[in-house]
Amino acid sequence: MDMRINGALSAYENFSITKDVSKREGFARSTPANDDLFSVSSEGRDYQTIRNIVANVPDIREDRVASIKAQMENGTYNVSAVSVARKILESASSASLVPGLV
């Protein structure tokens, strides 16, 4: 079995030659590595602030759940059939379950 690596070797030789030439001709880095800067725009800072606030908001509104539970236990929680039907249709429409439904 004959394996040839001529292409890979020439790429390495070109790299080595370029590296040596840059040393001889006194090429200098335009900016030292320790002078790298990083800045965030005001929009980026605002986005991060909002993202942190939203991350700390609970998914369940405990106060609302407690209120509805208390109404259900007392027998005073009433929901109209029209409201339930409207929410079902809105949900189906937004999920594209029923085409053409608004």
HELIX and SHEET records of a PDB file:
HELIX    1   1 ASN A    6  ARG A   24  1                                  19    
HELIX    2   2 ALA A   33  ASP A   35  5                                   3    
HELIX    3   3 SER A   42  ALA A   55  1                                  14    
HELIX    4   4 GLU A   62  ASN A   74  1                                  13    
HELIX    5   5 ALA A   81  SER A   94  1                                  14    
END                                                                             
